[in-house]
Amino acid sequence: MTPARMAEIHAAAFAGRGQVWPEAEIAALMSRPVIAAVTEGAAGFALVQILPPEAEILTLAVDPALQGRGHGTRLVRAILDRAAAAGAEQVFLEVAADNAPALALYARAGFGRIGLRRGYYARPGAAPVDALTLACRTGAEKTGKPFKS
């Protein structure tokens, strides 16, 4: 998937949330050797920074027209597998506290809350939204229970 297509998906998925990443930013991230792009056909993608023993999901987006069909679940599974294969024992991410579908997706995958950043996400014409920091163990380290620090 090209950075241009990723930017289109990201813009559609995060419309009105003030978190849209332009093509140039996505391309710059993808040029870094520690960044992995994980795709789910043409439906969605994730950018993951892998620095063993940790990895961080920088962004994950699924085309809104294709949401609710398991693409996000498959992306998260692929991220956890890729991170584990690269030597990461845990994966972290930040998600807006008001993003109920994403929170449900990550909870199903075994992510647990480990932190809070108050007012982290600016919203056009609205109050900022808190970010929740989540973590999950990978590979052999995964116990099926959320990560606890």
DODREN-768246 format. One line per 5 residues: number of its first residue (from 1); their letters; for each residue x, y, z of N, C-alpha, C, O. Coordinates in pm, whole numbers, plus 32768, in hexadecimal, padded with zeros to 4 digits. Example, Ala and Ser with C-alpha at 12.3 -4.5 7.8 and 13.67 -1.06 7.14 Angstrom:
2
1 = as = 8527 7DC7 830C 84CE 7E3E 830C 8528 7EB6 830C 8590 7EB4 834E; 8505 7F1F 82C4 8557 7F96 82CA 850A 8003 8313 853D 8072 8324
END
This chain:
149
1 = mtpar = 8056 7F8B 8000 8000 8000 8000 805A 807C 8000 80BF 8080 8047; 8036 80DC 7FB2 8088 8155 7FA6 806A 81B7 8018 7FFF 81B3 8054; 80C9 820F 8034 80AD 8278 8097 8035 82CE 8071 7FEC 82FC 80C9; 8020 82E4 7FF0 7FAD 8333 7FC4 7F2B 82EF 7FEB 7ECF 8330 801E; 7F21 826C 7FD4 7EA7 8223 7FF8 7E97 821E 8090 7E28 8229 80C4
6 = maeih = 7F06 820C 80D7 7F00 820D 8169 7ECA 8292 819C 7E79 8296 81F8; 7EF7 82FF 8160 7EC9 8384 8189 7E33 8394 816E 7DEC 83D2 81BE; 7E03 835E 80FF 7D73 8363 80E1 7D22 8318 814A 7CBE 834A 817D; 7D4F 82A0 8169 7D09 824F 81CD 7D0D 8295 8254 7CA8 829C 829A; 7D82 82C9 8279 7D91 830C 82FA 7D35 8385 8302 7CF3 839A 8368
11 = aaafa = 7D30 83D5 8297 7CD9 844B 8296 7C47 8425 82A8 7BFE 8467 82F1; 7C1C 83BB 8265 7B90 8390 8271 7B74 8357 82FD 7B0C 8373 8337; 7BD1 8308 8331 7BBC 82C8 83B3 7BBE 832A 8427 7B7A 8316 848B; 7C0C 8395 841A 7C1A 83F4 8488 7BDB 847D 846A 7BFC 84DF 84AC; 7B83 8483 840A 7B41 8501 83E7 7AFC 853D 8461 7AB4 84F9 84AA
16 = grgqv = 7B14 85BE 8476 7AD6 8605 84E6 7B18 85ED 856C 7AEC 8625 85D1; 7B80 859D 856F 7BC4 857F 85ED 7C48 85CB 85FB 7C87 85C6 8664; 7C72 8611 8591 7CEB 8662 8599 7D6C 8612 859D 7DD2 8648 85C7; 7D6B 8595 8571 7DE1 853F 857B 7E0F 850D 84F2 7E57 84A9 84EB; 7DE8 854F 8488 7E05 8520 8401 7E99 8531 83E1 7ED4 859B 83F9
21 = wpeae = 7ED5 84C7 83AB 7F63 84CA 8385 7F6D 84D9 82EE 7F32 8489 82A5; 7FB7 853C 82BE 7FC7 854E 822E 8027 84E7 81F1 8075 84A7 8238; 8020 84DA 816D 8073 847B 8124 8107 848D 8143 814F 842A 8157; 8137 8509 8147 81C6 8522 815F 81F2 84EF 81E8 8260 84B9 81F6; 819D 84FF 824C 81BF 84CE 82D2 81C3 8436 82D5 821C 83FB 8313
26 = iaalm = 8164 83F7 8293 8162 8365 828D 81DD 8331 8243 821E 82D2 8270; 81FD 836F 81D2 8273 8345 8185 82F3 8356 81D5 834B 8300 81D1; 82FD 83C4 821E 8375 83DC 8271 8382 8371 82DC 83EF 833D 82F4; 8315 834F 831C 8318 82E5 8381 8341 8260 8343 8393 8217 837C; 8308 8240 82D0 8324 81C0 8290 83B6 81B4 8262 83E7 8145 824B
31 = srpvi = 83FA 8223 8255 8486 821F 822B 84E4 81F8 829D 8559 81D9 8287; 84B1 81FB 8316 8503 81D8 838A 850A 8140 8399 84A4 80FD 838F; 8581 810A 83B1 858E 8077 83B8 8545 8037 842D 852B 7FBF 842A; 8522 8082 8494 84DD 8047 8507 8445 804A 84F8 83FD 801B 8550; 8414 807F 8488 8384 8088 8470 8359 8019 8412 8393 8006 83A7
36 = aavte = 82F3 7FCF 843C 82B8 7F67 83E8 822D 7F94 83BF 81DE 7FC4 8410; 8210 7F83 833E 8188 7F9B 830D 8144 7F14 8303 8177 7EB7 82C4; 80D0 7F09 8342 8080 7E8E 833F 7FFF 7EB2 82F7 7FBD 7F14 831B; 7FDB 7E63 8292 7F63 7E83 8246 7F00 7E10 824A 7F23 7D9D 8263; 7E84 7E34 8231 7E17 7DD3 8229 7DD6 7DE9 81A1 7D6E 7E2B 8196
41 = gaagf = 7E14 7DB1 8139 7DE5 7DC7 80B1 7DE1 7E5B 8094 7E3F 7EA4 80B5; 7D77 7E89 8057 7D64 7F17 803C 7D0C 7F58 80A6 7CEA 7FCE 809B; 7CE7 7F0B 810E 7C87 7F3B 8171 7CC3 7F91 81DE 7C81 7FEC 8211; 7D40 7F76 8203 7D79 7FC0 8272 7E0C 7FA4 8283 7E48 7F52 823D; 7E45 7FEA 82E3 7ED5 7FDF 82FC 7EF4 8009 838A 7EA2 8046 83CF
46 = alvqi = 7F6C 7FE8 83B3 7FA2 8018 8433 8035 8036 841E 8078 7FF6 83CD; 8066 8096 8468 80F5 80B3 846E 8122 8094 84FC 80E7 80C3 855D; 818A 8042 8505 81B8 8011 8586 824D 802B 8593 829B 800B 8539; 8275 8065 8602 8303 8077 861F 832F 8001 8674 82F8 7FE8 86E0; 8394 7FB9 8643 83C2 7F42 868B 8451 7F58 86B9 84AE 7F60 8668
51 = lppea = 8461 7F62 873C 84E3 7F71 877D 84E8 7F0E 87EF 84CD 7F31 8862; 850B 7E8F 87D0 8507 7E27 8837 854F 7E52 88B7 85BA 7E8D 88B1; 8513 7E34 8929 84A7 7DD3 8940 841B 7E0F 8938 83BB 7DD2 8968; 840D 7E87 88FC 838B 7EC7 88F5 8369 7EED 8865 83BF 7EF8 880F; 82E7 7F00 8850 82B6 7F35 87D2 8243 7F94 87F3 8204 7F89 885C
56 = eiltl = 822A 7FF2 8799 81BE 8052 87AE 816E 8061 872E 81A6 807A 86C3; 80EC 8052 8739 8094 806E 86C8 8087 8106 86BF 804F 8145 8719; 80BB 813F 8654 80B6 81CF 8642 802F 81FB 860D 7FF9 8262 8637; 7FF8 81AD 85B3 7F71 81C7 8580 7F3B 8147 8542 7F86 80F2 8512; 7EB8 813C 8545 7E71 80CD 8506 7DF1 8108 84CD 7DA7 814D 8514
61 = avdpa = 7DD8 80EE 844D 7D61 8127 840D 7D25 80C3 83AC 7D6C 807F 8361; 7CA1 80BA 83AE 7C56 8067 8351 7BF3 80C3 830A 7BB3 8117 8348; 7BE8 80B2 8287 7B89 8100 8238 7AFF 80F6 8279 7ACE 8088 828F; 7AC0 8167 8299 7A3E 8162 82DD 79D5 810F 8293 797E 80D3 82D2; 79DC 810B 820F 797D 80BC 81C1 7991 8026 81D5 7939 7FD7 81B3
66 = lqgrg = 7A04 8000 820B 7A24 7F72 821C 7A32 7F49 82AF 7A5A 7ED9 82CC; 7A11 7FA3 830A 7A1B 7F83 8398 79B0 7F20 83C0 7947 7F15 8381; 79CC 7ED7 842C 796C 7E76 845F 7971 7DF0 8418 7916 7D9E 8427; 79DA 7DD9 83CA 79E8 7D5C 837D 7A63 7D0C 83A7 7A8B 7CAF 8360; 7A9F 7D2E 8419 7B10 7CE2 844B 7B99 7D12 841E 7BFE 7CD8 8444
71 = hgtrl = 7B9D 7D7C 83CD 7C1E 7DAD 839C 7C76 7DE0 8410 7CEE 7DC5 8413; 7C3A 7E28 846C 7C86 7E5A 84DF 7CBC 7DE9 8534 7D2F 7DEE 8562; 7C6B 7D83 854A 7C97 7D0F 8598 7D0E 7CCB 8556 7D6F 7CA9 8598; 7D05 7CB8 84D3 7D74 7C79 848B 7DF1 7CD0 848D 7E61 7C9D 8497; 7DE0 7D53 8484 7E54 7DAC 848F 7E97 7D9F 8516 7F12 7D95 851D
76 = vrail = 7E4A 7D9F 8581 7E84 7D96 8608 7ECC 7D10 861A 7F3A 7D0C 8651; 7E8F 7CA4 85EB 7ED2 7C21 85F4 7F56 7C22 85A8 7FBC 7BF0 85D9; 7F54 7C5C 852F 7FCF 7C61 84DD 8039 7CB7 8521 80B0 7C97 851B; 8010 7D23 8561 806E 7D79 85A9 80AF 7D2C 861B 8129 7D2E 862B; 805D 7CE7 866B 8094 7C9C 86DB 80F3 7C2F 86AC 815C 7C19 86E8
81 = draaa = 80CF 7BEA 8640 8126 7B81 8609 81A9 7BBC 85D5 8215 7B86 85EF; 819F 7C29 858C 8217 7C68 8554 8272 7C9D 85C1 82EC 7C8D 85BB; 8238 7CDC 8624 8287 7D11 8693 82CD 7CA0 86DD 8343 7CAB 86FF; 8285 7C33 86F7 82C1 7BC0 873D 8332 7B85 86EA 839B 7B65 8721; 831E 7B77 8668 8385 7B3F 8611 8403 7B96 8610 8471 7B64 85FB
86 = agaeq = 83F1 7C18 8626 8462 7C74 8628 84A2 7C7F 86B3 8504 7CC8 86C4; 846C 7C37 8715 84A6 7C37 879B 8461 7C8F 8800 8491 7C9D 8870; 83F1 7CCC 87DA 83A8 7D1F 883A 8354 7CC6 8895 8310 7C6A 8867; 8358 7CE1 8915 830C 7C95 8977 8287 7CD7 899A 822D 7C96 89D0; 827C 7D58 897C 8201 7D9F 8999 81ED 7E0D 8932 824C 7E42 88F8
91 = vflev = 816E 7E2E 891C 8148 7E95 88BD 80F6 7EFD 8908 809E 7EDC 8957; 8116 7F7B 88EE 80D1 7FEB 892D 8086 803B 88C3 80A3 8030 884C; 8026 808B 88EE 7FE1 80E8 8895 7F9A 8150 88E9 7F89 8141 8962; 7F72 81BB 88A6 7F1B 821F 88E4 7E9D 8228 888F 7EA3 8223 8814; 7E2D 8235 88D1 7DAC 823B 888D 7D55 82A3 88D3 7D5A 82B2 894D
96 = aadna = 7D06 82EA 8885 7CAC 834D 88BE 7C45 8308 8917 7C0C 82A1 88F3; 7C30 8342 898B 7BD4 8306 89ED 7B45 82FD 89BA 7AF6 82AF 89EF; 7B22 834C 8954 7A9A 8349 891D 7A8E 82F1 88A1 7A25 82F1 8860; 7AF6 82A6 8880 7AF3 8251 880A 7ACA 81C3 8832 7B1C 8167 883B; 7A47 81B4 884B 7A12 8135 887E 7A30 80BD 8824 7A54 8054 8858
101 = palal = 7A23 80C8 879F 7A42 8053 874B 7AD4 8028 8758 7AF1 7FB1 875E; 7B30 8088 875C 7BBE 8066 876A 7BDA 8029 87F3 7C25 7FC8 87FE; 7B9E 8060 885A 7BB2 8029 88E0 7B81 7F99 88E9 7BC1 7F45 8928; 7B0F 7F7C 88A9 7ADC 7EF4 88A8 7B38 7E97 885A 7B52 7E26 8885; 7B6A 7EC5 87E9 7BC8 7E76 8798 7C43 7E52 87E9 7C6C 7DDE 87ED
106 = yarag = 7C7F 7EB4 882A 7CF9 7E9C 8876 7CDF 7E45 88F1 7D33 7DF2 8914; 7C6F 7E57 8931 7C4E 7E02 89A5 7C40 7D70 897B 7C70 7D16 89C0; 7C00 7D58 8908 7BF2 7CCE 88D6 7C7A 7C90 88B9 7C8B 7C16 88C5; 7CDB 7CE3 8893 7D61 7CB1 8871 7DB8 7C9D 88ED 7E28 7C6C 88E2; 7D86 7CC5 8963 7DD2 7CB2 89DD 7E1B 7D2C 8A10 7E6C 7D22 8A6C
111 = fgrig = 7E00 7DA0 89D6 7E3F 7E1A 8A07 7DFA 7E47 8A87 7D80 7E3B 8A95; 7E49 7E7A 8AE3 7E15 7EB0 8B60 7E4A 7F3E 8B75 7EB4 7F62 8B43; 7DFF 7F8B 8BC0 7E24 8017 8BD9 7E96 801F 8C3D 7E94 7FE0 8CA6; 7EFC 806F 8C19 7F6C 8085 8C75 7F85 8118 8C90 7FD8 813A 8CE4; 7F3D 8171 8C4B 7F55 81FF 8C62 7EE9 8256 8C26 7E92 8228 8BDC
116 = lrrgy = 7EF1 82D7 8C48 7E91 833B 8C1B 7EDB 83BC 8BFE 7F30 83E7 8C4D; 7EBC 83FA 8B8E 7EF1 847F 8B6D 7E79 84DB 8B5C 7E32 84D6 8AF7; 7E64 852F 8BBD 7DEF 8588 8BBD 7DFA 85F1 8B4E 7E63 862F 8B3A; 7D8C 8603 8B06 7D83 8669 8A9F 7DE7 865A 8A2E 7E12 86BD 89F4; 7E0E 85E1 8A10 7E79 85C7 89AF 7E51 85E3 891F 7EA0 861B 88D2
121 = yarpg = 7DD7 85BD 88F9 7DAA 85CE 886F 7D56 864C 8861 7CEB 8658 889D; 7D87 86A9 8810 7D3B 8723 87F3 7CCA 86FD 8793 7CDD 86AA 873A; 7C56 873A 87A5 7BE5 8724 874D 7BB5 87AA 8718 7B9E 8807 8766; 7BA6 87B6 8695 7B76 8835 865D 7AEF 885C 8697 7A8E 8810 868D; 7AE8 88D2 86D3 7A6A 8904 8708 7A36 88BC 8783 79C2 88CC 87A7
126 = aapvd = 7A8A 886D 87C3 7A5D 8821 8839 7ACE 881A 889F 7B41 883C 8882; 7AAB 87ED 8915 7B0F 87DD 897E 7B6F 876C 8959 7B48 870C 8917; 7BED 8776 8983 7C4C 8709 896A 7C1C 8688 89AD 7BD1 868A 8A0F; 7C49 8618 8976 7C22 8593 89A7 7C9C 854F 89E3 7D0A 855B 89AE; 7C86 8509 8A4F 7CF3 84BE 8A8F 7D23 844D 8A34 7CD8 8417 89E4
131 = altla = 7DA2 842B 8A44 7DDB 83B5 8A03 7DF0 834B 8A6D 7E1F 8367 8ADB; 7DCC 82D1 8A4B 7DE8 825F 8AA2 7E60 8218 8A69 7E67 81FF 89F1; 7EBF 81F7 8ABF 7F32 81A7 8A96 7F11 8117 8AB7 7EED 80F6 8B28; 7F1F 80C0 8A52 7F01 8033 8A61 7F7D 7FE1 8A41 7FD7 800F 89FB; 7F82 7F67 8A74 7FF2 7F0D 8A58 7FC0 7E7E 8A52 7F5A 7E5B 8A8E
136 = crtga = 800A 7E2B 8A07 7FEA 7D9E 89F9 806B 7D51 89E7 80C8 7D80 89A5; 8072 7CDC 8A22 80E6 7C84 8A0E 80D8 7C3E 8987 806A 7C2F 8953; 814B 7C13 8950 814B 7BCF 88CE 8181 7B42 88DA 81B8 7B1C 8942; 8173 7AF5 886F 81B3 7A73 8860 81AD 7A1B 88DB 8144 7A0D 891B; 8220 79DF 88FC 8229 7983 896D 820D 79C9 89F1 81E6 7989 8A53
141 = ektgk = 8220 7A4C 89F4 8209 7A98 8A6F 8173 7AB0 8A88 814C 7AD1 8AF8; 8121 7A9F 8A1F 8093 7ABF 8A2D 804F 7A57 8A85 805D 79DF 8A70; 8007 7A86 8AE7 7FC3 7A2C 8B44 7F2D 7A27 8B2D 7EE7 79DA 8B6D; 7EFC 7A79 8AD1 7E6C 7A82 8ABC 7E2C 7AE7 8B18 7DB4 7B00 8B0F; 7E7A 7B20 8B70 7E49 7B86 8BCD 7E89 7C0A 8BA7 7EF8 7C0C 8B73
146 = pfks = 7E45 7C7A 8BC1 7E80 7CFC 8BA2 7F05 7D10 8BEC 7F1B 7CDC 8C59; 7F5A 7D5D 8BAD 7FDA 7D81 8BE8 7FC2 7DD4 8C65 7F6B 7E2B 8C66; 800D 7DB9 8CCB 8009 7E09 8D46 8096 7E30 8D66 80F1 7DDD 8D67; 80A8 7EB1 8D80 8131 7EDF 8DA0 8155 7EC0 8E2F 81C3 7EDF 8E5C
END
